[in-house]
Amino acid sequence: MNITQAKEKIELIRDNIGKVIVGKDEVIKNVLICLIADGHVLLEDLPGTGKTMLAKSLSLSINSGFSRIQFTPDLLPADIIGLNVYNRATEKFNFVEGPIITNILLADEINRATPRTQSALLEAMQERQVTVDGETRKLDNPFFVIATQNPVETAGTFPLPEAELDRFMMELSLGNLSLDEEIKMLKRFENDEPIETLESVVDSADILEIRELLKEISIHDDLIKYIAQICKVTREDSGTYMGVSPRGSLALLKAAKTSALVDGRDYVLPDDIKNLIKPVLLHRILFINRKDRTSREQYLNSLVSRVEVPSENFNTK
């Protein structure tokens, strides 16, 4: 598979999801960037905005294993990972797999579970493995977590710990539809449920092949320095408790290269980085006295504006 063929495969997925999700092309693109870049995505928005529908549409578009976990306050880590059960007939313990043993995992309303249960995902998300009673089991490849959460101000929610937030490549919000988009959505769902007839258009093996092409995407040293400077300014500013971690700067680098691949290019442009700063970095920063998303976005914009954008010709090897 080459870059042109990869772009065609990605377009098939985007078009397929677009049969269900109306007017969210940029969000769909960013979710696919996370998938191809071997990251994970957190969808935060109010109930009823299509978070779960988007996750299910993606899973149906890819012929691979899929599991859904509905997070609730009484959910336990063993309900996610699995546990060893004693078999009297064989006098041995047998491992009963949890829903995390899959390719695409929908962690629905993740912030309705307690922090102890939320943390059960940490090892799987970072190291692609789970450990039960001292025995480690590798997860299948690809392994992709799509987590949805309601805003932390809503009733019955537990904020995700910083260590877990940092393991999500992006935090995305679907937002409201425009009037025309909502009319289109109402007509589409008036008599049918498009998701019920959605079929897969690629295999999980295709995703792994596309990932291999990331090695062919070049990025200029000036753009690598640009990423490092952006992350550095978030750590040093007096308006932040905690800036972007090295994991965050690596995520921005990998997401930028994947964005170029999704667009059919073998080189990264400054816009690939600029367009991904908010979704990749915003949820990793602890701001002082800035709780709502709008004020945090504005402050991040002010931080990024201090860093000069490289302006060379980057279409070079």
FITI-198931 format. One record per residue (C-alpha): residue in one letter; x, y, z. Coordinates in nm, 3 decimals, decimal comma. Example, Ala and Ser with C-alpha at 12.3 -4.5 7.8 and 13.67 -1.06 7.14 Angstrom:
# residues 2
+--------+---------+---------+---------+
! residu !       x !       y !       z !
+--------+---------+---------+---------+
!      a !   1,230 !  -0,450 !   0,780 !
!      s !   1,367 !  -0,106 !   0,714 !
+--------+---------+---------+---------+
This chain:
# residues 317
+--------+---------+---------+---------+
! residu !       x !       y !       z !
+--------+---------+---------+---------+
!      m !   0,000 !   0,000 !   0,000 !
!      n !   0,124 !   0,350 !  -0,086 !
!      i !   0,017 !   0,692 !   0,044 !
!      t !  -0,238 !   0,746 !  -0,234 !
!      q !  -0,400 !   0,409 !  -0,165 !
!      a !  -0,399 !   0,482 !   0,207 !
!      k !  -0,579 !   0,812 !   0,150 !
!      e !  -0,843 !   0,627 !  -0,054 !
!      k !  -0,897 !   0,377 !   0,229 !
!      i !  -0,928 !   0,657 !   0,482 !
!      e !  -1,178 !   0,838 !   0,258 !
!      l !  -1,389 !   0,522 !   0,248 !
!      i !  -1,409 !   0,524 !   0,628 !
!      r !  -1,486 !   0,897 !   0,643 !
!      d !  -1,762 !   0,867 !   0,384 !
!      n !  -1,909 !   0,564 !   0,560 !
!      i !  -1,924 !   0,741 !   0,896 !
!      g !  -2,069 !   1,043 !   0,715 !
!      k !  -2,374 !   0,833 !   0,628 !
!      v !  -2,465 !   0,851 !   0,997 !
!      i !  -2,290 !   1,157 !   1,143 !
!      v !  -2,388 !   1,491 !   0,990 !
!      g !  -2,163 !   1,797 !   0,967 !
!      k !  -1,869 !   1,681 !   1,179 !
!      d !  -1,602 !   1,624 !   0,914 !
!      e !  -1,318 !   1,770 !   1,120 !
!      v !  -1,406 !   1,562 !   1,427 !
!      i !  -1,425 !   1,247 !   1,214 !
!      k !  -1,086 !   1,327 !   1,062 !
!      n !  -0,932 !   1,377 !   1,406 !
!      v !  -1,076 !   1,049 !   1,535 !
!      l !  -0,920 !   0,869 !   1,237 !
!      i !  -0,589 !   1,045 !   1,302 !
!      c !  -0,595 !   0,902 !   1,656 !
!      l !  -0,673 !   0,554 !   1,527 !
!      i !  -0,400 !   0,555 !   1,263 !
!      a !  -0,146 !   0,716 !   1,498 !
!      d !  -0,205 !   0,436 !   1,752 !
!      g !  -0,354 !   0,676 !   2,006 !
!      h !  -0,688 !   0,701 !   2,184 !
!      v !  -0,962 !   0,962 !   2,177 !
!      l !  -1,185 !   1,118 !   2,444 !
!      l !  -1,516 !   1,263 !   2,325 !
!      e !  -1,660 !   1,512 !   2,572 !
!      d !  -1,993 !   1,680 !   2,520 !
!      l !  -2,345 !   1,705 !   2,652 !
!      p !  -2,573 !   1,398 !   2,627 !
!      g !  -2,741 !   1,348 !   2,292 !
!      t !  -2,480 !   1,512 !   2,069 !
!      g !  -2,379 !   1,190 !   1,891 !
!      k !  -2,069 !   1,076 !   2,082 !
!      t !  -2,173 !   0,712 !   2,108 !
!      m !  -2,314 !   0,712 !   1,755 !
!      l !  -1,980 !   0,831 !   1,618 !
!      a !  -1,791 !   0,560 !   1,805 !
!      k !  -2,028 !   0,287 !   1,686 !
!      s !  -2,015 !   0,414 !   1,327 !
!      l !  -1,635 !   0,390 !   1,329 !
!      s !  -1,638 !   0,040 !   1,473 !
!      l !  -1,889 !  -0,078 !   1,213 !
!      s !  -1,679 !   0,073 !   0,933 !
!      i !  -1,379 !  -0,143 !   1,026 !
!      n !  -1,402 !  -0,521 !   1,018 !
!      s !  -1,249 !  -0,590 !   1,359 !
!      g !  -1,331 !  -0,683 !   1,716 !
!      f !  -1,552 !  -0,440 !   1,906 !
!      s !  -1,664 !  -0,415 !   2,269 !
!      r !  -1,867 !  -0,159 !   2,458 !
!      i !  -1,846 !  -0,091 !   2,831 !
!      q !  -2,117 !   0,119 !   2,992 !
!      f !  -1,935 !   0,284 !   3,282 !
!      t !  -2,138 !   0,310 !   3,603 !
!      p !  -2,049 !   0,388 !   3,967 !
!      d !  -2,066 !   0,017 !   4,064 !
!      l !  -1,840 !  -0,104 !   3,779 !
!      l !  -1,527 !  -0,283 !   3,903 !
!      p !  -1,182 !  -0,318 !   3,737 !
!      a !  -1,239 !  -0,694 !   3,696 !
!      d !  -1,553 !  -0,616 !   3,493 !
!      i !  -1,326 !  -0,448 !   3,239 !
!      i !  -1,006 !  -0,652 !   3,240 !
!      g !  -1,138 !  -0,998 !   3,328 !
!      l !  -1,055 !  -1,235 !   3,612 !
!      n !  -0,933 !  -1,584 !   3,695 !
!      v !  -1,212 !  -1,825 !   3,786 !
!      y !  -1,146 !  -2,156 !   3,962 !
!      n !  -1,255 !  -2,463 !   3,768 !
!      r !  -1,332 !  -2,749 !   4,005 !
!      a !  -1,323 !  -3,011 !   3,731 !
!      t !  -0,967 !  -2,929 !   3,627 !
!      e !  -0,860 !  -2,787 !   3,965 !
!      k !  -0,712 !  -2,492 !   3,780 !
!      f !  -0,789 !  -2,125 !   3,737 !
!      n !  -0,922 !  -2,022 !   3,397 !
!      f !  -0,897 !  -1,667 !   3,273 !
!      v !  -1,231 !  -1,516 !   3,172 !
!      e !  -1,163 !  -1,232 !   2,931 !
!      g !  -1,311 !  -0,892 !   2,998 !
!      p !  -1,447 !  -0,666 !   2,723 !
!      i !  -1,108 !  -0,490 !   2,701 !
!      i !  -0,979 !  -0,789 !   2,501 !
!      t !  -1,079 !  -0,646 !   2,164 !
!      n !  -0,962 !  -0,413 !   1,884 !
!      i !  -1,195 !  -0,117 !   1,929 !
!      l !  -1,325 !  -0,044 !   2,277 !
!      l !  -1,606 !   0,202 !   2,341 !
!      a !  -1,576 !   0,326 !   2,700 !
!      d !  -1,915 !   0,492 !   2,725 !
!      e !  -1,960 !   0,768 !   2,986 !
!      i !  -1,622 !   0,684 !   3,135 !
!      n !  -1,644 !   0,955 !   3,401 !
!      r !  -1,947 !   0,795 !   3,565 !
!      a !  -1,720 !   0,523 !   3,709 !
!      t !  -1,502 !   0,572 !   4,015 !
!      p !  -1,135 !   0,671 !   3,971 !
!      r !  -1,031 !   0,318 !   4,078 !
!      t !  -1,222 !   0,167 !   3,789 !
!      q !  -1,112 !   0,435 !   3,544 !
!      s !  -0,751 !   0,353 !   3,624 !
!      a !  -0,804 !  -0,006 !   3,506 !
!      l !  -0,756 !   0,126 !   3,153 !
!      l !  -0,415 !   0,287 !   3,215 !
!      e !  -0,192 !  -0,014 !   3,147 !
!      a !  -0,395 !  -0,120 !   2,844 !
!      m !  -0,394 !   0,226 !   2,687 !
!      q !  -0,022 !   0,288 !   2,728 !
!      e !   0,138 !  -0,056 !   2,708 !
!      r !  -0,125 !  -0,250 !   2,513 !
!      q !  -0,141 !  -0,521 !   2,780 !
!      v !  -0,334 !  -0,617 !   3,092 !
!      t !  -0,211 !  -0,783 !   3,410 !
!      v !  -0,431 !  -1,012 !   3,619 !
!      d !  -0,296 !  -1,187 !   3,929 !
!      g !   0,059 !  -1,117 !   3,821 !
!      e !   0,019 !  -1,259 !   3,470 !
!      t !   0,051 !  -1,018 !   3,177 !
!      r !  -0,144 !  -1,064 !   2,856 !
!      k !  -0,078 !  -0,871 !   2,537 !
!      l !  -0,374 !  -0,708 !   2,366 !
!      d !  -0,457 !  -0,750 !   1,998 !
!      n !  -0,330 !  -0,499 !   1,747 !
!      p !  -0,483 !  -0,255 !   1,670 !
!      f !  -0,619 !  -0,160 !   2,012 !
!      f !  -0,812 !   0,167 !   2,012 !
!      v !  -1,011 !   0,324 !   2,295 !
!      i !  -1,291 !   0,566 !   2,217 !
!      a !  -1,408 !   0,707 !   2,547 !
!      t !  -1,708 !   0,934 !   2,588 !
!      q !  -1,779 !   1,153 !   2,886 !
!      n !  -2,029 !   1,412 !   2,992 !
!      p !  -1,898 !   1,748 !   3,114 !
!      v !  -1,768 !   1,715 !   3,471 !
!      e !  -2,023 !   1,971 !   3,590 !
!      t !  -2,308 !   1,726 !   3,527 !
!      a !  -2,447 !   1,513 !   3,810 !
!      g !  -2,289 !   1,177 !   3,898 !
!      t !  -1,952 !   1,228 !   3,731 !
!      f !  -1,594 !   1,178 !   3,852 !
!      p !  -1,317 !   1,385 !   3,688 !
!      l !  -1,059 !   1,174 !   3,505 !
!      p !  -0,717 !   1,181 !   3,676 !
!      e !  -0,438 !   1,367 !   3,495 !
!      a !  -0,245 !   1,044 !   3,432 !
!      e !  -0,539 !   0,902 !   3,238 !
!      l !  -0,616 !   1,222 !   3,048 !
!      d !  -0,254 !   1,228 !   2,932 !
!      r !  -0,302 !   0,888 !   2,767 !
!      f !  -0,567 !   1,019 !   2,532 !
!      m !  -0,408 !   1,155 !   2,216 !
!      m !  -0,697 !   1,398 !   2,170 !
!      e !  -0,998 !   1,532 !   2,351 !
!      l !  -1,272 !   1,628 !   2,106 !
!      s !  -1,612 !   1,789 !   2,128 !
!      l !  -1,883 !   1,744 !   1,867 !
!      g !  -2,070 !   2,064 !   1,952 !
!      n !  -2,410 !   2,163 !   1,823 !
!      l !  -2,529 !   2,134 !   1,464 !
!      s !  -2,606 !   2,435 !   1,249 !
!      l !  -2,968 !   2,482 !   1,146 !
!      d !  -2,908 !   2,331 !   0,801 !
!      e !  -2,716 !   2,038 !   0,950 !
!      e !  -2,989 !   1,967 !   1,202 !
!      i !  -3,254 !   1,971 !   0,930 !
!      k !  -3,042 !   1,728 !   0,727 !
!      m !  -3,001 !   1,504 !   1,032 !
!      l !  -3,376 !   1,503 !   1,103 !
!      k !  -3,456 !   1,405 !   0,745 !
!      r !  -3,191 !   1,132 !   0,749 !
!      f !  -3,328 !   0,974 !   1,066 !
!      e !  -3,697 !   1,043 !   1,001 !
!      n !  -3,785 !   0,694 !   0,882 !
!      d !  -3,462 !   0,495 !   0,906 !
!      e !  -3,167 !   0,426 !   1,134 !
!      p !  -2,866 !   0,453 !   0,900 !
!      i !  -2,637 !   0,284 !   1,150 !
!      e !  -2,839 !  -0,038 !   1,126 !
!      t !  -2,738 !  -0,086 !   0,763 !
!      l !  -2,380 !   0,038 !   0,794 !
!      e !  -2,125 !  -0,214 !   0,666 !
!      s !  -1,749 !  -0,238 !   0,706 !
!      v !  -1,538 !  -0,084 !   0,431 !
!      v !  -1,186 !  -0,178 !   0,551 !
!      d !  -1,024 !  -0,445 !   0,767 !
!      s !  -0,812 !  -0,400 !   1,078 !
!      a !  -0,517 !  -0,525 !   0,869 !
!      d !  -0,562 !  -0,219 !   0,646 !
!      i !  -0,521 !   0,007 !   0,949 !
!      l !  -0,194 !  -0,165 !   1,040 !
!      e !  -0,068 !  -0,123 !   0,682 !
!      i !  -0,156 !   0,246 !   0,685 !
!      r !   0,029 !   0,289 !   1,014 !
!      e !   0,346 !   0,155 !   0,855 !
!      l !   0,334 !   0,441 !   0,605 !
!      l !   0,389 !   0,695 !   0,883 !
!      k !   0,758 !   0,606 !   0,857 !
!      e !   0,756 !   0,761 !   0,509 !
!      i !   0,619 !   1,097 !   0,627 !
!      s !   0,898 !   1,354 !   0,665 !
!      i !   0,899 !   1,649 !   0,903 !
!      h !   1,146 !   1,936 !   0,886 !
!      d !   1,371 !   2,001 !   1,187 !
!      d !   1,222 !   2,351 !   1,217 !
!      l !   0,877 !   2,199 !   1,266 !
!      i !   1,006 !   1,959 !   1,530 !
!      k !   1,157 !   2,261 !   1,707 !
!      y !   0,821 !   2,442 !   1,671 !
!      i !   0,644 !   2,156 !   1,849 !
!      a !   0,903 !   2,153 !   2,128 !
!      q !   0,877 !   2,531 !   2,177 !
!      i !   0,497 !   2,518 !   2,200 !
!      c !   0,509 !   2,250 !   2,467 !
!      k !   0,791 !   2,428 !   2,654 !
!      v !   0,596 !   2,753 !   2,684 !
!      t !   0,302 !   2,569 !   2,846 !
!      r !   0,536 !   2,438 !   3,118 !
!      e !   0,704 !   2,769 !   3,194 !
!      d !   0,406 !   3,006 !   3,199 !
!      s !   0,291 !   3,141 !   3,536 !
!      g !  -0,072 !   3,078 !   3,441 !
!      t !  -0,038 !   2,699 !   3,445 !
!      y !   0,005 !   2,449 !   3,727 !
!      m !   0,119 !   2,180 !   3,485 !
!      g !   0,219 !   2,204 !   3,121 !
!      v !   0,235 !   1,952 !   2,840 !
!      s !   0,429 !   1,634 !   2,921 !
!      p !   0,685 !   1,475 !   2,686 !
!      r !   0,411 !   1,224 !   2,602 !
!      g !   0,205 !   1,519 !   2,483 !
!      s !   0,478 !   1,657 !   2,258 !
!      l !   0,527 !   1,311 !   2,105 !
!      a !   0,151 !   1,288 !   2,051 !
!      l !   0,149 !   1,622 !   1,867 !
!      l !   0,440 !   1,510 !   1,647 !
!      k !   0,275 !   1,180 !   1,559 !
!      a !  -0,066 !   1,340 !   1,504 !
!      a !   0,085 !   1,599 !   1,268 !
!      k !   0,254 !   1,329 !   1,060 !
!      t !  -0,071 !   1,131 !   1,050 !
!      s !  -0,264 !   1,441 !   0,942 !
!      a !  -0,028 !   1,476 !   0,647 !
!      l !  -0,085 !   1,110 !   0,557 !
!      v !  -0,463 !   1,147 !   0,581 !
!      d !  -0,439 !   1,440 !   0,338 !
!      g !  -0,226 !   1,234 !   0,099 !
!      r !   0,108 !   1,410 !   0,161 !
!      d !   0,446 !   1,264 !   0,254 !
!      y !   0,558 !   1,577 !   0,439 !
!      v !   0,425 !   1,783 !   0,734 !
!      l !   0,314 !   2,145 !   0,698 !
!      p !   0,287 !   2,403 !   0,981 !
!      d !  -0,093 !   2,389 !   0,945 !
!      d !  -0,088 !   2,018 !   1,033 !
!      i !   0,056 !   2,118 !   1,370 !
!      k !  -0,149 !   2,434 !   1,426 !
!      n !  -0,480 !   2,258 !   1,357 !
!      l !  -0,402 !   1,992 !   1,618 !
!      i !  -0,269 !   2,205 !   1,904 !
!      k !  -0,603 !   2,235 !   2,086 !
!      p !  -0,731 !   1,877 !   2,054 !
!      v !  -0,390 !   1,726 !   2,140 !
!      l !  -0,266 !   1,965 !   2,410 !
!      l !  -0,557 !   2,142 !   2,582 !
!      h !  -0,666 !   1,853 !   2,805 !
!      r !  -0,307 !   1,794 !   2,920 !
!      i !  -0,262 !   2,140 !   3,076 !
!      l !  -0,374 !   2,241 !   3,425 !
!      f !  -0,456 !   2,612 !   3,415 !
!      i !  -0,476 !   2,842 !   3,717 !
!      n !  -0,830 !   2,974 !   3,773 !
!      r !  -0,949 !   2,873 !   3,426 !
!      k !  -1,215 !   2,603 !   3,454 !
!      d !  -1,438 !   2,653 !   3,149 !
!      r !  -1,323 !   2,536 !   2,808 !
!      t !  -1,354 !   2,874 !   2,637 !
!      s !  -1,119 !   3,054 !   2,874 !
!      r !  -0,870 !   2,766 !   2,859 !
!      e !  -0,872 !   2,774 !   2,478 !
!      q !  -0,818 !   3,150 !   2,479 !
!      y !  -0,526 !   3,121 !   2,718 !
!      l !  -0,368 !   2,841 !   2,514 !
!      n !  -0,402 !   3,061 !   2,206 !
!      s !  -0,214 !   3,337 !   2,385 !
!      l !   0,064 !   3,095 !   2,480 !
!      v !   0,100 !   2,956 !   2,129 !
!      s !   0,106 !   3,306 !   1,978 !
!      r !   0,441 !   3,366 !   2,152 !
!      v !   0,605 !   3,098 !   1,937 !
!      e !   0,706 !   3,199 !   1,587 !
!      v !   0,566 !   2,976 !   1,313 !
!      p !   0,833 !   2,845 !   1,071 !
!      s !   0,782 !   2,976 !   0,719 !
!      e !   1,016 !   2,778 !   0,495 !
!      n !   0,925 !   2,550 !   0,204 !
!      f !   0,864 !   2,217 !   0,376 !
!      n !   0,802 !   2,013 !   0,062 !
!      t !   1,157 !   1,880 !   0,083 !
!      k !   1,321 !   1,564 !   0,207 !
+--------+---------+---------+---------+
